[in-house]
Amino acid sequence: MTISPNTDRQAFTLIELSVVLVIIGLLVGGIMGGQYLIKQAELQAIVTDLAKYKGAMTQFKESYGGKPGDLLDATDYWGTDPNGCPTHSTAVPRKETCNGDGDNLIETNENYRFWQQLSDAELIEGAFTGITSSGSADHALAGVNVPAGRLSGSAYHVFTNGVIGTSDANYFQHAATADLLFVGKTVSNSWPFGALLTPRQQSQLDVKMDDGKPPTGVMRSFKNTLNADCATTDTSAALYELTNIGIACTLIFFPEG
């Protein structure tokens, strides 16, 4: 006996195919829209973090009479690190700390005590070791001796920089000694100067918080030596390189202006 094929089986109509394509389009659009909203939330989190750390620094100075990390009598408040000062190899988060030299500069060793003492004062969340990690004298490790950033693989870092002239290879000119707060990708055995944001993303933050330009104001980028193609030039006339859609910028913030 010959079995005839099922003649009732039909192909999709054009209308049905159109409906399927519309549904696929809505799903793709929803995914893309969701990714955009997530990225915007991450960028807003950077703004929130910078404001939080700036406020914490100000509150600490008003309460204790010095900068975190640089405070001359920090051990009077939180005890002396039992492993010794100013630094050591026992990387355990603890409240006990070390005194700074009180010169109003956040220098080597003090830049990790900075985060520890802000935490000790209950001005920021987290527990920190207060010392460099094993890689070098400037080895920042997210969530261990510095706060982790909201973007994957990022971290915050702080130190005081001296007067910056026009000939500096990495930084745009700054006429006074200032504390610098960075957020960038972590770098093996060093501080987190790795590029984290696209020029458009950093420009968006800069416009929101400052003057929208990489070489001036309280929010900046590095020069092309460290941030290739983040800014259009290495001069005071630089703008963000908005034609570059790749990750190229590290965010530098001057919390005291």
C-alpha positions in Angstrom: 0.0 0.0 0.0 1.3 3.4 -0.9 1.0 6.0 1.8 0.1 9.4 0.4 1.9 12.5 1.9 -0.1 14.7 4.3 -1.7 17.2 2.0 -3.0 19.3 4.9 0.6 20.4 5.9 1.1 24.1 4.9 4.0 26.5 4.8 4.1 29.7 6.9 2.2 32.5 5.3 3.8 35.9 4.7 1.8 37.3 7.6 3.0 34.6 10.0 6.6 35.2 8.9 6.2 38.9 9.4 4.8 38.4 12.9 7.8 36.1 13.7 10.3 38.8 12.4 8.6 41.5 14.4 8.8 39.4 17.6 12.5 38.7 16.9 13.1 42.4 16.4 11.4 43.2 19.6 13.5 40.7 21.5 16.7 42.0 20.0 15.7 45.5 20.6 14.8 44.7 24.2 18.2 43.0 24.8 20.1 46.0 23.2 18.0 48.4 25.2 18.7 46.4 28.4 22.4 46.5 27.7 22.3 50.2 27.2 20.4 50.8 30.5 22.9 48.6 32.3 25.9 50.6 30.9 24.2 53.9 31.8 23.7 52.6 35.4 27.4 51.6 35.6 28.4 55.1 34.4 26.1 56.7 36.9 27.6 54.5 39.6 31.0 56.1 38.8 29.6 59.5 39.4 28.0 58.3 42.7 31.3 56.7 43.8 33.3 59.9 43.1 30.9 62.0 45.0 30.9 59.5 47.9 34.7 59.4 48.1 35.0 63.2 47.8 32.5 63.6 50.6 34.3 61.0 52.7 37.6 62.8 52.3 36.1 66.1 53.4 34.3 64.5 56.4 37.5 62.7 57.5 39.5 65.9 57.4 36.8 67.8 59.4 36.6 65.0 62.0 40.2 64.1 62.5 42.2 67.2 61.4 44.1 65.5 58.6 43.9 63.5 55.4 43.2 59.8 55.6 46.5 57.9 55.2 48.5 61.0 56.1 47.0 61.4 59.6 49.7 61.8 62.3 47.8 60.2 65.1 45.8 57.5 63.3 46.9 54.8 65.7 45.4 56.7 68.6 42.0 56.0 67.1 42.4 52.5 65.6 45.5 51.0 67.1 48.9 50.1 65.6 49.1 47.4 62.9 50.6 44.4 64.8 52.6 43.5 61.7 54.6 46.7 61.7 54.7 50.1 60.0 54.7 51.6 57.5 54.3 48.4 55.4 54.7 44.7 55.6 53.9 41.4 53.8 50.9 40.3 55.8 48.0 41.3 53.6 45.1 40.9 56.0 42.2 43.4 56.1 42.2 45.0 59.6 41.3 48.1 61.5 44.7 48.6 63.1 46.7 51.0 61.0 49.9 53.2 60.8 50.4 56.9 61.2 51.2 59.2 58.3 53.8 62.0 58.3 51.2 64.8 58.4 52.6 66.7 55.5 49.2 67.0 53.7 50.4 64.7 50.9 49.1 61.2 50.2 52.3 59.4 49.3 53.7 55.9 48.9 52.4 53.6 51.7 49.9 56.3 52.8 47.8 55.8 49.6 46.7 52.4 50.8 46.3 53.5 54.5 44.0 56.1 52.9 41.3 53.6 52.1 41.8 51.6 55.3 41.3 54.7 57.4 38.2 55.9 55.5 36.8 52.4 56.3 38.0 52.6 59.9 36.1 55.9 60.2 33.0 54.2 58.8 32.9 56.7 55.9 33.1 54.0 53.2 32.2 50.4 52.9 34.7 47.5 52.8 37.7 46.4 54.7 41.2 47.0 53.4 44.7 45.8 54.2 46.3 49.3 54.2 49.4 48.0 52.4 50.6 47.4 48.9 49.9 44.0 47.3 52.8 41.7 46.5 53.6 42.8 43.0 55.3 46.1 43.7 55.3 49.2 46.0 52.3 50.4 44.0 50.3 47.3 43.4 46.6 48.0 43.8 44.3 45.0 44.2 40.6 45.6 43.8 38.6 44.8 47.0 41.8 44.1 48.9 43.7 47.3 49.4 41.6 49.6 47.2 37.8 49.7 46.4 36.7 47.8 43.3 34.9 49.8 40.7 31.4 49.0 39.4 32.7 48.2 35.9 34.2 44.7 35.6 38.0 44.6 36.3 38.1 48.2 37.6 39.4 49.8 40.8 40.0 53.1 42.5 43.3 54.6 43.5 44.5 57.8 45.0 47.7 59.7 45.5 49.0 63.3 45.6 50.7 64.7 42.5 53.0 67.7 42.4 52.8 70.6 40.0 52.4 69.2 36.4 54.1 71.2 33.6 53.3 71.2 29.9 56.1 68.8 29.1 54.9 66.0 31.3 54.5 62.8 29.2 51.4 61.4 30.9 49.4 64.2 32.4 47.9 67.5 31.2 49.2 70.6 32.9 48.1 71.4 36.4 49.5 74.4 38.3 49.3 73.2 41.9 50.0 70.1 44.0 46.7 68.1 44.2 45.2 64.8 45.2 44.2 62.7 42.3 41.5 60.0 42.4 41.7 57.5 39.5 39.3 54.8 38.3 40.6 52.5 35.6 41.2 48.9 34.7 43.5 47.0 37.1 47.0 46.5 35.8 49.2 43.5 36.9 51.6 44.5 39.7 50.8 48.2 39.4 48.1 50.8 40.1 44.9 50.8 38.0 45.8 53.1 35.1 44.3 50.8 32.4 41.8 52.3 30.0 38.2 51.7 31.2 35.9 53.9 29.2 35.3 54.9 25.6 35.9 58.6 24.8 32.2 59.1 24.4 31.4 57.5 27.8 34.1 59.6 29.5 32.9 62.7 27.7 29.4 62.0 29.0 30.7 61.9 32.5 32.9 64.9 32.0 30.0 67.0 30.7 27.8 65.9 33.6 30.4 66.7 36.3 32.8 69.3 34.8 33.7 71.2 31.6 33.6 68.3 29.1 37.3 68.5 28.2 40.1 66.0 28.9 42.9 68.5 29.7 41.2 70.9 32.1 38.9 71.0 35.1 38.3 68.5 37.8 37.8 65.5 35.5 40.5 64.6 33.0 42.1 61.8 31.0 45.8 61.0 30.5 47.7 62.1 27.5 48.1 59.7 24.6 51.2 58.0 26.1 48.8 56.2 28.5 45.4 56.8 26.9 46.0 56.5 23.2 43.2 58.0 21.2 41.2 59.1 24.2 41.9 62.8 23.4 42.4 64.4 20.0 45.8 65.9 21.0 48.2 66.3 23.9 47.8 70.1 24.1 45.5 72.3 26.1 43.1 72.4 23.1 42.4 68.7 23.3 38.9 67.3 23.0 37.6 63.8 23.5 38.2 61.6 20.4 34.5 60.8 19.8 35.2 59.1 16.5 37.0 56.3 18.5 34.4 53.8 19.7 37.0 51.6 21.5 37.9 51.6 25.2 40.6 54.3 25.5 40.2 56.4 28.6 41.2 56.3 32.3 39.3 58.7 34.5 41.3 61.2 36.6 39.3 63.2 39.2 40.5 66.1 41.4 38.4 65.7 44.5 39.4 69.1 45.9 39.1 70.9 42.6 
